[in-house]
């Protein structure tokens, strides 16, 4: 992209200026008496920097400016590398350690002193030469630069943004899901940025969808298409993980998961056009029950028509009015003031230029928020709206939305390198927040985690980045904390294309399939794709690359000299590399700060720098990378030990050893990693114990030991970890107890003890010091008989929000302090048969949003007359029947925040809260609702998410206001419903039009699986069409009751109901005759209050006549 990538020069020069102004360089200048040289260099940097705003405005028009800025950017990058290398040499001079060294104590050796002055001089000379090369006036801009200041906007909790203009599209798509039995695959196609994914998400998240499908799975496909990837994604969402399956068994497992299930799968952003590959996917997903659906989103009309030529769903541009509403919500979040009318007129014209693309509208609206008037004018009149022409080559580029280019043009300088760096990731990437922040820090885009999170927030506000989730289940949604530890980010393809176009001179992309590599000395980032077995030649690697990323590369074994010419690497992201030991050329990577060698199944040892026996240099050691602060070795299944001197990594903050299934122990001095804040040891199945030094990890915040199935105990001083806030011990099946010191973990927020099936002495601990505990999961602790005291006085877990005790089969009691956990949002007690006490104080939990009491027996709850007034106590007896909503009606009706409820086989879900009208289920009484009583509450039945309780009784159907209300219940989609009763009240007949009654019944047609049907009080003379076709619409009917049908004078052909065993016909005074033959399986017949003279024919030899 012409003149836009050069914007990075400003950010690079700012970085150099900041480094030269640091305390260490002040000390260097003082010791070497280089104050004048350093000041001269800084002055030159500042002079050029102060002119950048004016120069940037000419980038798109003047080829000389573009060339000059490219030279300046390259010089700034090189200066930053030299400065960083000098700093490293100085700080590590004394004893090889770069830590705990005060800038006033630095010692500069003689050889380094001689080169220092020379390098400062060379840097200044290079800048002077670049300045002289300009062929345009370089005037200092004295105006304020609003990009130099981070303007953090007031924010609150993340809100779900309203979706505008897609309601009708959603209705049409829902109709295809519900009523189209012919087509399994529904492709949605259209231009990038129109909202295809958003539309699919709207349908995916709808309550009706959740109720109708047994399984829902979302797979983000993008360009990295393979049936294996899609299969593994399906498996991991259902089973929790997919690593245990090899390629040959992935398809078999997918078939088992989908067999007999009515599923909905979304394949988002599919690009693959190869017919053979598409057929593989169709073959893998061919199983399942009737009604299964696959939604595919794609930009390609060819892909859409290949998948379903009859039914491609084309998404058009958003209407102008909807675009304007979306823009206003972003640019004028607090409404439009009278003084802002000029901005409104400009905004209307800007929205027109966006062409109905929501992504463009949101991006510009957010960018212009709080901007002065001249910024609006610049945006409206920008040349970037037109086709872009490179003044140096005469070529044009029209692939990127002009509105996105303008948003990038107005991006603050400090965000530009962060954004451009995304071009070094493959399209369709998903990255974890912690990983991204460490990469930014390694590349010196930011210095602190706090500032990085601010940058991420800004990019999300600009719609350049999007937070996503790795879990879609309802229970997972409610059981996550407000500040989850694992946030994932993804980027829209159009935005990624913008980053690629901006970074055309920054990122070298090498595709193993094409065997081509853009060789350029000034490339700073490298992306290597699709190498299988063969590692790219080291001579092809850009010499100045700071980051190297490998994606889709498997089985690559780098040569010993693979990294011999890439000494500037700070980030090496090389998963699935295959090497027994580290390549010796890695010893050149003195600046390495981020290293990912995950899933290297050949790696056995991280060799020490010296052989313990011969004291000879043997190979590169992981301990040599003393700047390393992020190390990912997860899935290195043959790694059996860590090097003893690992404590040399004194700045290491993040260590992931999950899935290192051969790892048996940690080094004895492991606890000396004093900066370590994140440690993942999950699924280290042979790890038996932690070293005694473990309690010295004074900065450890996140610890995951889940799946350490050989771990039998924790160190006795484990509770002395002062900052531990996240601790996962789930599935540690040999762990029987926790140390007494565990009670000292006062900063713990997240504790997961689920499936610790041998844990049985938790009651001896006290949680009174854990005032910050928010999450506690003890599900599946099958030996746990009692819980600890949660609260003592004003101390304890009074802030607990999430408590999961599901399947604690031996839990016989709860502590009295449990009643004080009134901040609970999530409570899961499913499968706990012996905890009646919780029912007694359930009403205390008024903040509950999720409550699961399924698979519990019923209780007879009675207030104790002798109970003190300060607290309500109850005696509780088992009733012998399953706990039902009716039993808890009075307790639950005051829980106004409750959104999910599962009791007695009935699961209810509503984002607006569970209505008290549903708390009588399976009985439901229709009543008037709305401020004027113009509608009924029958629509609430849509909130029944699942029901293993197969009974539903709907009463007072005369209150239903329209056939559309009845249709909205969608009884025909409730395939688990076995018994249905539809009842009209006889007292209200005079007030209801008779025709409406038949229309209501017509739209309450049940699912064909129904076995028992009762119709009472129906007052119209005719039955709806589905009743006349009852043999085909309800072929499984076993029992039928028709009562109080006072206007009906004839019956449907009931005799052909081959499974009918019981028939009751009662109070039908106008029925004169009917044929019920042959009724072959009828076992019980009840006829009451029929018309005098009524004749019913059952067969030729049996005629009933009422006399």
C-alpha positions, 0 to 999 in steps of 0.5 A: 500500500503506497505511502501507508507502510512508511507511517512506521518510520515515525513509530520506529524513530520514536522508539530510538528516541525513547531508548537514547533518553533512558537512564542507562544511556545517560549513565553511558554518556556520563562515564564515557564523556560522550554527552555531546555526541549523545545529545547531538544524536538525540537532537537530530532524532527529535528534529526529524520526529517533530516534522513527521506529521507534516511529512506523513500528509504528503506520503500518498502524493509524493514519490520522493517522500515515500523513498525518503521515509523508507530510508529513514525507517530502515535506519531507525530499525538498524539503530534500534538493533545496535542500541539494544546490542550495546545495552546487552553487552554492557549489562552482561559484562560483569558476570554474564548476568543481565539481571539485578544490575543498577544502571549506575553500576555499569562497567564498560570494558575498554574495547567496548568504549572504543566502539561505542563512540564510533557507533554513536557517530555512525548513527548520527552520520547516517541520519544526517545523510538521510536528511540531506537526501530529501527533495522537499521542505522539511519544516518543523510542525509546531502544531499539537500531535494528538497521536502522541497522547494515549486517550483512554476512553471511559469503559465499563463491562463489555456489552454485546453490541446491537446487531442492526439491519439483519433481522430479516436475514436472520428470520430467513436463515432460521426458517431454513434451519427449521423448515427446510428438510431437503437441504443439509448445507446452507452456504452464506456468501458475500463481500468481506466485512458485510457480516456473514459471521455475525449473521451465523452467530445470531442464529447459532446463539438463538434460544430456538437453535439451542433447543432444536439441536443436540450438538452445536459446533463452531469451526473457524476454517479460513485459508488453513483448510484440512479435513483433519483440522475441522475434525479435530476442532469438532472433537475438542469442542465435544470431548475437551481435547483431540490430541489423543487421536492420530490422523487415521482415527480423527474421522472415525471419532467424528462419525461416532460423535455425530451418529444419530445426533441432530447437529448444527455445525458452522464452518466459518470463512471457508475459502477452499474451492478444490472439489476433492477437498470439499467432498472429503468434508461432506463425507466426514459430516454425512452422519447424523439424524434428520434435520442436521444442518451445516452453515458455511460462510464464504466470500466465494460465490463459486464455493457457495454454489458448489456446496448447494447450487439450489440454496446459496444465501447471498448477503447484501450490503447493509441499508444506509439507515442501518449504517447511519445508526451504527455509525452514530452509536460509535461516533456519538455514543452519548447522543448528538449535541446541537454543537455537533450538527456540522459533524453529523452532516459530514458523518452522513457523507462518510457513511455513504462512502462506506458502501453498506459495509458494517466493518467499515462503518464501525471502524470509522465511527470509532476512529472519529469519536472525540476527534476535532472537526478538522479530522472529520474534514480530512477523513471525508476529503481523503484521497484514500477513498479513491483508487490508490496509485503508487507515484513511484511505480504507477500501479494501483491497489483496490483490494483494501476497503478505503475506509479501513485505509483511512482508519489506519491513516489516523491510527496513533503512531504507537499502535502502528507497529503493533498492528503491522505485526499481525501481518506476520501471522497466517490469515485466520489466526487465533492468538491467546492474549498472554502470548500476544503481549509477550511477543509485543514486549519482546519486540519492544512495542510495549514495555509493560503488560498494562500498556499492552492491554490498553493497546489491545483495547484500542484495537478492539474499539477500532474493530481491527481486532476482535475478542473471541471465546474458546467455549460456547456452552451455556455452563461455560459461559456463566462459569467464567469469571468477568476477567477470564485468564484465557482471552483469545483474539482474532482478526477479520480477513479484510483487516488482515489484508490491510496489515499485509498491504501495509507491511509489504516491506516488513514481512517476508512470507515463504510458502513451502508449497511454492518454494519461493521467498522474498529475499530482502535485507530490510525485512523484520518479520518472517512467516514460513508456511506449509513446510513438510519435513524440509527446513528452508535454507538458512541463507534465504532467511532475512538477516535482520528478521526480529521475529520468525513464525512457522505455521502449518510446518510439520516434521521440519528438522533444522540444520545445525547452522539454521540460525547462524545468520539470524542473530537479531531474532527476538521471537522464534515461534516454531511449533512442531519442529522435530529435533532431538536437541537444540541446533547449535546455531541457536547460540547466536540468538543473544536477543531471543526473548520469546521461544515456542518449541511446542509439540516437538515430539522428538525433543528429549533434553534441553542440554546444559552448556557443559557436560557434567562429566567432561566439563566440555561444551556440548551443545546450546542450552536453553539456559543460555537465553538469559533474556528469555521471558516466554518459553512454550514447550507444551506437547514435547512428549519425550522431554524427560527432564529440564536442565539443572541450571534453569534457574539462570533464566532470571527474567522468565515469566511464562513457562508452558510444559503441558503435555510433557508426558515423560517429565518426571520431576523438576530441578531442585533449584526450580524455585529460584525462577523468581520472575515466573508468573505463569506455569502450566504443567497440565497433563504431565502424567508422570510428574510425581512431586514438586521440589521443596523450593517450589514455594520460593516462586514469589511472583507465581500467579497462574499454576495449572497441574490438571491431569497430573495423574501421578501427583500424590501430594503438594509441598508442605510449604505450598501455601507460601506462594504469596501471589497465586491467584489461579490454581487448577488441580483437576483430574489429579486422581491420586491426590488425597489431601491438601497441605495445611498451609493451603489455607494461607493462599489469601490471593487465590481467586480461581480454584479448580479441584474437579475430578480429584476423585481421592480427595477426602479431607478438605473439611480440615482446612479453612478458607477464611483467609481467601477473601478474594476467591471467586471460582471454586469447582469441586465437581466429581470429587466422589470421595468428598464427604464434607466441605470446609468452612467458607466464612468465619465472621467477616472473613472468608469467601464472601465474594465467591461467585461460582460454585460447582459441586456437581456429582459429589456423590458422597457429600452429606452436608454443607457447612452453615457458612454456605448460607452466607455466599450471597454473591453467587452467580453460578451454582451447580448441584446436579447429581448430588443426592444427599445435600437437602440443606442447600434447599433451605437457604437457596433463597439467600442466593438472589444474585444467581444467574445459573442454577442447576439442580438436575438429577436431585431427589425431591424434598418435603421442606417445612419451616421449623416453628422453633427456628429463631427469627434471625435465620430460617431453618428447615427440616427436610425429608425425601419425598421419593419423587424427583425434585421439581419446579413446583417444589421450589416455586416460592424460593425461585420466584424472587431470583430476578437475575436467573437466566439458566435453570435446570430442575426436575428434567426441565432446563430453562434459559432466557437472557431476560431472566426466568419468568415466574410463570414458568416455575409451575412447569410442567403445568403452564397457565396462559395469561395476559402480558404487556402493558395493555394486555394485548399479548399473552405469555405463551411465548415464554415456552420458547425458553424451555431449552431442554426437557427430559421431563416429557410432560407439558400441560398448557392451560387457559389457551383462550387467552392466546391473542393470535395464531402467531403467538401459538406458532411461536411455541414451536411444539412441532420441534419438541421431539422429546415431548411424550405427553401434551395437554392443551386446555381451554377454560369453558367459562370464557367461551362467550368472549372468544371468537370460535375461528381463533380457537381452531387457528390456535390449535392448528399452530400447536401441532405436536412432534410426531414422537408424541405418545399422549395427547389431551385436548380439553375445552376446545369449542370450535366445531371443526378440527385443524388439518393435522387432526384430520391427518392424525394417523400420519402426523401422530403415528406413535400416539398411545393415549388420547383424551378428548374432553369438553369439546362441546361444539364438535359434531364429528371426530377425526379418523382415529381408528387407524392409529395403530399404536392407540391403546387408551381412548377417552371421549368425554362431554361431547354433547353434539357428537352423533356418530363416528367410526373408530374402526379398526382400533386393533390395539385399543385396550381401554375405552372410556365414554362419558356424557355423549349425545343421546343416540350417539353411534360409534362404530368400532368394527362390523360386529361392535357398534356402541349406541348411547341411549 
